[in-house]
Amino acid sequence: MLFNSLDFFMFFAVVYAGYLVLPHRSQNLLLLAASYFFYGCWDYRFLSLIALSTTVDYVVAQRIHKSNDPRNRKRLLLVSLATGLGILGFFKYFNFFVGSAESLLQSVGLDPTSWRLNIVLPVGISFYTFQSMSYTIDVYRRQLVPACNYFDYALYVSLFTQLVAGPIERATQLLPQVLNKRTVTWPNLRVGAWLFVWGLFKKLVIADNLAVVVDQVFAGDVAWNAGTVLLGIYAFAWQIYCDFSAYSDMARGLGFFMGFDIMINFRNPYFALNPSDFWRRWHISLSTWLRDYLYIPLGGNRRGVRRTYLNLLLTMVLGGLWHGAAWTFVMWGIFHGGMLALHRWLAGENNIGARGSRLGTGVRIIAMFHAVCLGWLLFRAESMTDVVAMLGALGSAPDMNAQMYAWIFKLVILLPPLLLVQVLQEKWRDQLAPLQLTLFPRVVLYATVLFMILTMGNTGSRAFIYFQF
């Protein structure tokens, strides 16, 4: 059930009608039932997984909170982590590691028996696993008092607005909103409507239209040369940003309709000036999760320069693997970890940051955008063999033809409204900047967005890219 589908609109209308007339406790039960129904529409068999993860972490957190024995508390935490990571690891990485071992044995002349299984990846498993893990870790650290009611905690884990593609909410932020009475106000409805429609625009108009270009290029349906590869990379950069941030915007919009304040997951990442700035703007819920639950526990920057670089690299490699079981994601993590380490070295130990900051802001933004685009080639390519071939094609002459000019025209037509809104957001440092416009420019913007959705929106109901992660 996609946010951009008629089925979802009918589902939400029914749920919302009941939500508005029920008291708080009944609202929670309704949302929990709706969330399990929503998830079951993808594949009802996987409801058992989210229920198992939820139950284990609820029970473990209660026992951790009541225990004062450090060893017992640590054992209980390990039970939670082993359950969550065990489920995630089996469904997401079993075939990857078995396949890699088979390839290694075959390379030395052995013919191993294949142990790979026909495993279907449960939608959203990476998101709700990390969300549930953060809860038990925070209880273990005594930063959070566990929920007393099982169904309240189950709703925190499974709330359908952000269940399958985030943001990865912390219990310290979302759980109190579950436990306390929520109110629906006109300002909430206004913000929610804008965020949902803006998300629809980014998904249907930009991401889904650019997907046609991206799929053709990366599948090799067109000959690779400097022109086609560059256009494919640029198109994917905007496709993945608009696709993923659209889901986050729509999730936030739906949350506002019900009185929830879902965290901001993107802050115009292509305006970043450096790698650190990029990760403060891109998939914020994951980058802060990796920082708080992996990078800092590894030692962060407290154990010397070399250990800091190693921690950055290891954190980003695991962040790459979080996205999927493929060597391209590992290399993408290494690439971003290397950029973060290099930036820290240039800006810190060698004091080059001050000289570099004299460059014009525009030049720095463009340079960082192209560095990120190089990473997107690793992220999107089907294999490392394709990565090497596409990088080699960048050294060839661009072979311009009618199809390429059509692709360029598509980028030129689709992106201006997005860039205009992002310039306003950056200038005013407000992600809701369009709502602050005076009446006439606001009406023009709304009319443009709605017109483009109706006339240029892709109605093929493409799934969101991050559903596969």
N, C-alpha and C positions, 0 to 999 in steps of 0.2 A: 504494500500500500504506500504509494508515493505522495509526498506533500502536494505535488503538482498534478494530482489525478482526481477525477470526479469521485471515485470511491472514497478518497480521503475527505473531500469536502462534505460528503454525505455523512461519513462517520463522525467527523468533528461537529457537524451541526447537531446531531443527535446527542452526543456526549455533552456538548456545551449547553444545550437546552436543559438537560438534567442538572448540570453543574450549577447553573444560575439559581435554581430553586431549592437546592439541598443545603442543609447546614454543613459546617466544616467537616465533622467526622464522616458524614455520609459522602461528602465531596471526595475525601481521600479514598474511600472504598470504591467509589465510582471510577476515579482516575486509575486506581490499581487494576480494576477489572478491564477497563478500556485499554490500558497499557499492555496487559497480557493478551488481550484480543488482537491489538495492533501488531504485536510481535508474532503472535501465532499465525497471522495472515501470511507471514513470510514462510514459515515452516513450523507447524505446531509441534513437531518432534523436539525442537530445540527449547521449548518452554521448560523442559525438565532441567536443562543446563543452567538457565538463569535462576530457576527456583532453587536448585542445589547450591549454587554459588551464594545466593542471598541467604539461605538458611544457615549454611556453614559460617558465614561471616557474622551473621546476627548472633548466633550462639557463642562463637569464639569471642566476639567483642564484649559480650556480657560477662564472660568468665575472666577475660583479661582485666576488665574494670574492677571486678570484685577481688582479684588476687593481688597480694603484696609480695609474692615470691618472685624475684627476678627470673629465675630459671623457668618456673612454670609459665610466667607471662611470655617468655621468649618461645617456649615450646608451643604455646597456643597460637602465637603469631605465625610460627612456621607452618602450623596446620592450615591456617588461612591462606598463606602465600602459596603453599604447595598445592592446595585445592584449585585456587584461581589460575596459577601459572600452569598447573598440570593440565587442566581442561584446555586452556589457551594453547599450550604447547602441542598437545596431541592433535587438535583440529587444524591448527595453523601451520605447524612446522614438521610434523611427522614425515610427510612425503618429501619435504625439502631435504632433511638431513639424511634420510634413507637414500634418496636419489643421489645426493652428493657423495655418499659413501660408495654407492654402486659405481659411479663414474670414476672415483679414485681407484677402486679395485680393478676396473676394466682397463685403466691406463697402465697398470703394471702386469697386464696379461691374464688376469683372473676373470672368471665368468660367474659372478655371484647370482644367487637366486633373488628375484625381485620380491621385496616385502612391502611394496607400496600398496596403499589401500585407496579405494574410491571414496574419499572423504569430502563431504560438502562443508564449506566454511560457514558457520552460523553468522548471520548478519549482525554487525555491531558488537561482536564478542570482545574485540580489543577495547572498545569504549567502556562497556559496563564492567569488564574485569578490572580495568585500572581504576574505575570509579569506586568499586567495592573494596579493592585493595587499599586505596587511600583512607577509607573509613577505618578499617582495622588498624592500620599503621598509626593514624592520628589518635585512636583510643589507646593504643600501646604507648604512645609518647605522652599520654595524659594531656593532650591538646583538645580532647573532645569527650564529652559524656555520651555514652551510647544511647540509642533510642530505646525506650521502654516497650514500645509497641511494635510487634513484628511487622504488621501491615504498613505502618508508617515508614519503617526502614525499607520494606519491599518497594514502596512507591518511590522513595528516593533513588533506588537502583534502577527502576524500570520506567520512570516517567516518560511517556511516549513522545513528548515534544523533542527530546534530545537523546533518545535511547540508542538509535542505530548509527548515528554519526556525530554525536557530541553536541556541544562541548562536554568535556570530561569534568563534571561538576564535583567540587569538594563537599563533603558532608557539613563542614563548618559554614558553608555558604547556603546550600540548598536545603539541608535537613531542617533548620529552623523555620523555613518557609513552609515545609510540609507540616510541621508540628503546630504552627500558629495559624490563627484564622487569617484568611486572605480577603482582600477587598478588591472589587473590580470598579475602577473609576474611569471617567471620560478621558483623562490624560493617558491612562493605561491603554485604552482602546485605540486612541489616536496613534500612539507610538506603535502598538502592535500591528495596526493596519498598515502603517508605512513600512515597517520592517518586513512584513509578509509579502507585500506587493513588490518591494524592492528586491527581495529574495527571488520572487517569481521572475522578475525582469532579468536578473543576473543569470538565473538558471535557464529559462526558456529562450531568451533572446540572444544572450552572449554565449554561455557555455555550450548549449546544445547545438547551436549553429556552428560554432568553431569545432565541435567534436567531429563533424564531417571531414573537415580539413585534416585534423590531427590523425584520425583513423586511417585516412588514405596515405598520409606520409609515412607514419610509423609502421604500417603494414607492408610498405614497399610497393603499393599499387602505382606509385609514380616513381620515375627514375630519380635517384638521389643525386643532387648536385648542390652547390652552395645556396642557390635560391630556394629550392624545395625544402632542404633541411632547415634553413633559417626560418622560413615561414612556418614549418611544422613546429619548431621549438617555440617561436613567439605565440603561435596559436594555442599551443598547449599551456604555456605560462598563464595566459588569460583564461583559458578553459578551466584549468584546475582551481585557480583562485576564485573565479566566479561561481563554479559549481559547488565548491566546499563552503565558501563564505555565504553563498545563498542558503544552504541548508542551515547554517548557524543563525543567519538572520531570520529565517522562517521559524526556527525553533524558538528564538527569542520572542518573535512576534506572537506566536501561539501562547508562550508563557505569559506575556503581558495581558493577553485576553483573559487569563485565569488568575491574575494577580501574582504570578511568579516573576522574579527578576533573574533571568538566565544570564550568565556571564558573557561578556564580549569575547569572541574568539579570534577576531581579526581587526587590526588597526592599519589598514592601507599598507600592507607589507612591501609593495613595490615603490614606496617612498623611503624605504630604509637607506641609511647612509653607510652602513657597514654590517658585517655578519651578526654581531650582537644585537644591533638594532633590528635586523630582520627577524630574529627569533623572539624579540619582544613584541613583534607585530603579527607573526604568522602562527596559526594554530596555538594560540596562547595557552589554552588549557593543557595541551600536551607538553609544550616547552617548559611551563612552570612545574608540571608534574615531574618531568624528568629532572629538573633542577632540584626540587625539594625531596624527592624520594630515591634519586639515584646519584646525581652529581655531588650533592652536599654530603650524603652518607659515605660516598667514596673518598671524601676528603676535600672536595671542592678545590679551592686555591690555598688551602691551609698547610699543605705538606711540601711546599717547594715548587719551583718553576716546572721542572720536568714532570712531576706528578700531576700538576695542574693540566698540562698539555695532554697527558695520558688520560686523565679523567674526562676531559672534553671529548677526546677521540672516542673513548669507550661509551660515553653517554650517547653520542650521536650515532654510533654504529648500532647500539641497541634501539635507538629511536628509529633508525632505518629499518631494522628487523621488525619493529612494531608494525610498520606499514605493510609488510608482506614477506613471504618466504622465497626470496630470490636474491641472487648475487648482485643484481642491479641495485636493489635497495641497500644492501651492505655497502656497496661502493658509493651510493648517494650519501649514506651516513658518514663514511670516511671522508668524502669530499667536504661536507659541511663541518665535520669535526676539525678537519685540516684548516678550513677557512677561519673558524673561530680561534684556533690556536695561533694561526699566523697573525690575525688581527690583534690578539692579546699581546703577542711578541712585538709587533710594530708599534702599537699604541702604548705599551707599558714599559717592558724592560729596556727597549731601545729608544724610547721617547720620540718616536717618529710621528706619533699621532698628532702632535701640535703642528708639525710642518704639513702633514697631509690635510689637516682641517682647513688650510688656506685655499684649497681647491673650491671652486664654486659648488654650491649645493646641488645644482642641476647636474654637473658632471659626476659628482659622487653618486647621485641617485642612479644615473644611467649606467655607470660602471658596476654598481652593485646589482642592478637589475640583470645585466648580462652575465654576471657571475652566477646568479641564481638560475638563469636560463640554462647555463651549462650543466648545472645540477639537475635541472628538469629533464635534460636529455638522458641522463642516467636513470632517472626515476621512471620515465615513460617507455624507454626502449624495451623490446621484448627479450633481449639477451645482451650479454657483453659483446658478442660478435657483431650485433647490430650497432652497438655504441661505437665500436672501432670503425665500422664501415661508414657510419654517418659522420663521424669526426673527420675521416679521410675525405668525404665528399665536400666538406666545408672548404677544402683547398682547391676545388675545381671551379670552373667558371659557371656563373649562374645562367641557366638556360630558361630565359623568360618566354612564356607562352600565354595564350589566352586564359588558360585555367589559373595560372599564377596571378595574372592581373585581376581575375575575378576574386581570388582569395584575398589579395591586398585590398580590393574595394570593400570586401566584407568586413575586414578589420577596421577600415576607415569609417564605415557606416555604423558599426556596432559599438565602438568604444567611447566616442565623445560624451554621451550622457554619464557614463560611469566615471570617466576622468574628471568631468566637471564637478560631480558630487564629491569625489575624493579630494579635489583641490579645496573645496569649501570645508570639508571635514578637517583637512590639515591646517588650513588657515585659521579656523575658529577652534581647533582642537576639541571638536565635538562630533561624535559619530552620528548624532541626530541633527546635524547642521541643517539639512533640508527643511526640517520642521520650524526652523528659526527664520526662514526667509519671509519677506513681506508677501502680501497676498498675491500680487500679479506674478512675480517670478515663481512662486510656489505652485500656482495653478498651471503655469506653462510647463514646469517640470513634471507635475503629476500627469498632465495631459499627454506629454511626450512619452513618458514611461508606459502609460496604459495603451496608447496608440501603437507603440512598438510591440508590446505583448500581444495585442490582438492581431496585428498584421504581420509580424515577423517571428512571433514565438513558435518554437518547434513543438508540435503537438504529439510527438511520438512517444511521450512519457518515458524518456531515458532515465534509468536509475542514476542516482548520485554516485560519483566516482568513489567516495569514501565508504560506500556500503561494502566494498570488497575488502576493506581493511579492518 
